[in-house]
Amino acid sequence: MSLGPRLELRQGQGLVITPQLQQAIKLLQLSNIELEAFVEAELERNPLLQRDAEPEAEPDAPRVDRAETASDEMPDSAATADMDGGQEDMSPGERDSREHDGGEAGDGGGAIDWSRAGKGGSFESEDDFEGRLSKEKTLGEHLHDQLAVAGLSEAERGVAAVLIDAVDEGGYLRADLGEISERLGCGLPFVEGVLSVLHGFEPTGVLARDVRECLSLQLREKDRLDPAMEALLANLDLLARRDMASLRKACGVDDEDLRDMIGELKALTPRPGAAFGGEPAHAVSPDVYVREGPGGLWHVELNTDTLPRVLVDQRYHARVSGGARTEQDKAFLSDCMASASWLVRSLDQRARTILKVASEIVRQQDGFLAYGVQHLRPLNLKTVADAIGMHESTVSRVTSNKYIATPRGLFELKFFFTASIANSGGGEAHSAESVRHRIRQLIETERNEAEVHSDDTIVDILKEAGVDIARRTVAKYREAMRIPSSVERRRALRAAV
């Protein structure tokens, strides 16, 4: 075997992602606040970009027919969400750019095919990856992580997400339960039941409505919430005034016990959320509005206030390009022109994509908008992606940090994606909540040891009913509903006899 230099010719395939395409993908997932900061930086960097302060008339908003929610095709009234060209469908930024230069916005940017972007995997930069690793988790993210594995029904998860989003930096719930129940179309006891589950999340005391409830939750976990301690919590105003005589009388304890109780209170955490990282609070502005119109139609439209409007200053480009003498000056102007043209086109495509995805979500979750959280349908990224002809990764980016204002409140687009369980017969999928209800019904029919259903038996019964479910999923749902195992249930029935 000889060692030495030699030439070889190899042929292979590879995916080349241009820097502009990588930036366009990143642009799609920015929130409206991050997008505004990005555009401001581009306006400072690029002399050929100009801000357009004059908003144009918004194109007709797409409408979603409530009667056609279950259809496999998009309703005709929502077709304008596709916006496949045409001067009347252009965003204000691109329309003004073309009016300004008398033609296309330039060759540098190129139209981006969002239906194919992301199919080769993630195009996140190394800086983004390192930033995610070093970023301290916020309290909201910590609570949402626990919610994902809490085993709640879809309706309960929807209410829980709204409650978690109403938590302040200290960990306290800053929302009125009655207002939430009315807005989401569910009863107050239902919301209170969800809140009681959330009170079991870490850190202990989170989602309390006041200091007394926060301390009570922590004492209950320590098994120290006895009547004397409850009396102390009910008289925190006396403790603040150092009125020990009144406290002893209210709690029915002597001086030594009172000192011990106060010492226990001092060891608790009045602000359970303070240990988590936080970000500066920003007022959330919706990216999309949904309004109910006549005839049961939902009108979906973009919030133009959150869309930066920029255009390419062709006149300035023509003036300065005539004075360019060196190759360096010409290259700089060419780069600025390509970058400006790309930004105008990408902002337009971003707006179209958000509108298209939001319109399909509204069509799929029409029942929630009309009747409340109990009518959330099973929905995943693939369903929306297939309906609008895009890739799942594109839909995922669109729904991150984007908010939609509905008659039932302001929600992140990811709120509307709920779990489903496949139909073993190939029919319509079952919602996770309906499956949990069937499991509970089966167990409630057990009257003696012989009738106790094991998890495997429940799987067989559900599969006969057309529910394709795994044994571990049955066990997870059963445990989430706090139902003992079949062995424990048999033992309980035997003891009852």
C-alpha positions, 0 to 999 in steps of 0.5 A: 500500500503506497502513501502519497498525494493523489486526486480523486473526483467524488460526486455527492448531494448536499443541502446548501442554505444561503445566509439570506435563507437562514435569516429568513427562517429566523425572521419567521419565528421572531415575536413582533417585539423582536422583529421591530428591534431587528428592523430598526437595526437594519434601518440603521445599517442599510442606507437604502431602506426607508421606513414607511409611516403611511399605512395602506388599506388592509386587504379583505380579511379572510373569513372562516365559516363555522358551518364548514369547520369539519370539512376536509377542505378550506372554505372558499371564504378563507381562500384569501389567506393563500394570497398567491400574488396579485397587487391587491394582496401585497402587504403595505411594505412590498406594494409601496416598494414596487410603487416607489421603484416602478418594478420588482424590488430587486434580484438580491433577495429572491422569493422564499418558498416557505413550504420547503424551508426547514425540511432539511432540519433545523437551521438555527445558528450556533449562537442561538443554540448556545444562547438557549443553553445558557438562558436561565429558565423562567418561572412560566417555562418551568410551570409549562414544563410541569403542565406538559406531564400533568396528565390533564384533559385538553379543557383542563390544560387550556384553563391551566395555560391561561392561569399560568400566563397570569402568574407574576414574577413572584409566583402569584396569580394575578387574575380573577377566576370568575372572569376567566371562567366566563371568558373560556366558557366553563364553570367557576368550579371547573377553573377552581379544580384546575387551580387546585391541581396547579397548586401542587406544582413546584415551587410550592406556593406558586399560583397563590392569590395572596400571601396567606394562601402561599404560606398555607400551601407550603405549610400543608406540604410540610404537614404543619397546617394545623388549626393554630397555624391557620389562626396565625395565618388569618391574623397576619395583620396582628403579627405585623403589628407585633401584637403578641397578646392578641395572637396568643389569644387568637391561636390558643397557644402559649408564648413558646408555641407562638415563637415556634410558629412564627419561626416556621413562618419565617422559614417559608418563602413568601415569593416562590417565583423569585428563584427563577430567571425572568425577562423584562415584562413587555405588553403582549400585542396580538399578531392576529385578530379574530372577530365574529361577523354576521352569518356565523363567520370568523374574520381573521386579520393581521394586526398592522400595528405590529407589522414594520413597514419598510421600502427600498429607496430606489431614487437614493440608490440611483443617485449614489450609484452614479457617483460610485467609482471604486469596486468597493463602493459598488460592492457595498451598494449592491449588497445593501440593495440585495439586503433591502430587497430581501427584507421587504420580500421576507416581511411580506412573506412572513405576514402572509404565512402568519395569516395563513396559519392563523386562519387554518387554526381558527377553522380547526378550533371553531368550536372553542371560539363559539362554545368554550374551552370544553370544545377544543379539538385534537390538533397537531402541527401536521394537520395544519401543515398538510391543510395549508401546504407547508412543512411542520417546522414552518408552522412550528416557527409561525406559532412560536411567540405569536398571539391571537386576540379572540372574543375569549381572550388573548392566546399564543397560537400554540395554545390551540394544539392539543393531543389526540388518540388515533382511531384503530378503525381509521376514522376520526381521532379521539380526544384525550379527554374522551378517552380518560372519561371512558377509562373512568367509566370502566373503573367505576363499574367495578363492583367486586374483585372479579370485575376489576379491570387491569390496564391490559384489559382496559386497552383491549376494551378500548381497542374494540371500541376503536381507540388505538391506545398503549398500555402505558398511556392507560396507566398514565391517564389512570394515575393522573386521575388518581385512580389506584392500580388494579391490585390496589382496587381488588384489595380495597374491594376485598376489605370492603366485603 
